[in-house]
Amino acid sequence: MGRLLLAPMEGLVDDVLRDVLTRLGAYDLAVSEFLRVSGSVLPVRSFRRICPELGRGSRTDAGTPVVVQLLGSDPACLADNAAQLVELSPAGIDLNFGCPAPTVNRHGGGATLLTDPEQLFRIVATVRRVVPAEIPFTAKMRLGVRDTARTLDCARALAAGGVVSLVVHARTRAEGYRPPAHWEWVARIKDVVQQPVTANGEVWTTADHARCCAVSGTQDVMLGRGAVADPFLARRIRALAAGQAIASDRSLDWLLLQPLLASYWQQVCGKVSPRQAPGRLKLWLGSLQRNFIEAEALFIAVRALRGVEEVSRVLRRHGVPVMPAAG
Ligand SMILES: Cc1cc2nc3c(=O)[nH]c(=O)nc-3n(C[C@H](O)[C@H](O)[C@H](O)COP(=O)(O)O)c2cc1C
């Protein structure tokens, strides 16, 4: 069995959801949402905001290491910020070369850099110099901006620049998040770099995981939206790999999920403003609907609610053991 990584997902997976998802015990590593770097060295509090786990040995409560992801285009500025981050002893430092958001790309960060392997090399080589060998230094890339003409050159540039491993989200920026993911490109990248390569994209089920491993030729897989929509996915993948019988009883899974939903809601209420909290819950329930009909019913019941107390009441009515203190 290879490694299972929990993907960075800005606006969807923060420290609270990382805590809950990694409690199911099946992830080797999680990556934080990207921290955008431009122009100056960010204060320590910016790193701690994106990755509160830095204050706890860079691990979730369940013990899963959390790598911090940086996004930017200026080699010196990224290196200065990486040096600041090194002081906080992260479980790893990852560079983002895959973000498709226009606000990010206007500043030349994220996926736009995939047209320019020379610049990728400069960035990685410059940051490499400030990251000590004991902190894993990695990168996450898409296949390109519009096509795959320079995919292999980009992967070679990242490898030559000094990353110790590479995650490949097997789609171009133009493809957004539309299926399919081109796992065969992960295999092609593996052929041209020495470093371990992790496959990412469109793994929603254990069957997808098996096909992804077979097509990409790697056993290391990063789970994104599939992990949020099915908190039991990683555990199920591991059970299958270990040859254990796995029950695929969604109603039972939903029952097991109740304390995690309660913990999520309580932590969200403690972290964000009462105005924002219901939206965060709706976001996760929206994803869970893909696999759980009970999540759909709950989503419909809370959809129009704005108040924390009302949401807590509805959650309790649906069997989620929310303590009164959470609103
Ligand atoms: C809401 C959302 C936010 C994301 N934020 C990030 C991010 O901060 N950094 C990053 O490298 N990738 C980000 N991604 C991309 C994911 O890490 C992953 O590569 C992508 O979702 C493909 O995997 P999946 O098909 O398993 O979801 C984001 C994806 C989504 C859907």
The ligand as an SDF file (V2000), in Angstrom:
LIG
                    3D

 31 33  0  0  0  0  0  0  0  0999 V2000
  -12.3390   24.1490   -3.3870 C   0  0  0  0  0  0  0  0  0  0  0  0
  -10.9520   23.7350   -3.8350 C   0  0  0  0  0  0  0  0  0  0  0  0
   -9.8480   24.4150   -3.3500 C   0  0  0  0  0  0  0  0  0  0  0  0
   -8.5520   24.0310   -3.7300 C   0  0  0  0  0  0  0  0  0  0  0  0
   -7.4660   24.6780   -3.1780 N   0  0  0  0  0  0  0  0  0  0  0  0
   -6.2160   24.2540   -3.4950 C   0  0  0  0  0  0  0  0  0  0  0  0
   -5.0580   24.8070   -2.8630 C   0  0  0  0  0  0  0  0  0  0  0  0
   -5.1530   25.6740   -1.9790 O   0  0  0  0  0  0  0  0  0  0  0  0
   -3.8350   24.3510   -3.2500 N   0  0  0  0  0  0  0  0  0  0  0  0
   -3.6940   23.3700   -4.1960 C   0  0  0  0  0  0  0  0  0  0  0  0
   -2.5720   22.9870   -4.5140 O   0  0  0  0  0  0  0  0  0  0  0  0
   -4.7730   22.8080   -4.7740 N   0  0  0  0  0  0  0  0  0  0  0  0
   -6.0110   23.2110   -4.4470 C   0  0  0  0  0  0  0  0  0  0  0  0
   -7.0850   22.5930   -5.0110 N   0  0  0  0  0  0  0  0  0  0  0  0
   -6.8820   21.4290   -5.9030 C   0  0  0  0  0  0  0  0  0  0  0  0
   -6.9370   20.1180   -5.1090 C   0  0  0  0  0  0  0  0  0  0  0  0
   -5.8680   20.0510   -4.1810 O   0  0  0  0  0  0  0  0  0  0  0  0
   -6.8650   18.9030   -6.0520 C   0  0  0  0  0  0  0  0  0  0  0  0
   -5.6680   18.9940   -6.7910 O   0  0  0  0  0  0  0  0  0  0  0  0
   -8.0380   18.8670   -7.0210 C   0  0  0  0  0  0  0  0  0  0  0  0
   -9.2650   19.0830   -6.3490 O   0  0  0  0  0  0  0  0  0  0  0  0
   -8.0790   17.5340   -7.7700 C   0  0  0  0  0  0  0  0  0  0  0  0
   -8.2930   16.4550   -6.9030 O   0  0  0  0  0  0  0  0  0  0  0  0
   -9.7650   15.7840   -6.7270 P   0  0  0  0  0  0  0  0  0  0  0  0
  -10.2790   15.5180   -8.1320 O   0  0  0  0  0  0  0  0  0  0  0  0
   -9.4930   14.5630   -5.9220 O   0  0  0  0  0  0  0  0  0  0  0  0
  -10.6210   16.7890   -6.0310 O   0  0  0  0  0  0  0  0  0  0  0  0
   -8.3720   22.9650   -4.6540 C   0  0  0  0  0  0  0  0  0  0  0  0
   -9.5100   22.2960   -5.1450 C   0  0  0  0  0  0  0  0  0  0  0  0
  -10.7770   22.6560   -4.7500 C   0  0  0  0  0  0  0  0  0  0  0  0
  -11.9620   21.8930   -5.2930 C   0  0  0  0  0  0  0  0  0  0  0  0
  1  2  1  0
  2  3  1  0
  2 30  2  0
  3  4  2  0
  4  5  1  0
  4 28  1  0
  5  6  2  0
  6  7  1  0
  6 13  1  0
  7  8  2  0
  7  9  1  0
  9 10  1  0
 10 11  2  0
 10 12  1  0
 12 13  2  0
 13 14  1  0
 14 15  1  0
 14 28  1  0
 15 16  1  0
 16 17  1  0
 16 18  1  0
 18 19  1  0
 18 20  1  0
 20 21  1  0
 20 22  1  0
 22 23  1  0
 23 24  1  0
 24 25  2  0
 24 26  1  0
 24 27  1  0
 28 29  2  0
 29 30  1  0
 30 31  1  0
M  END
$$$$
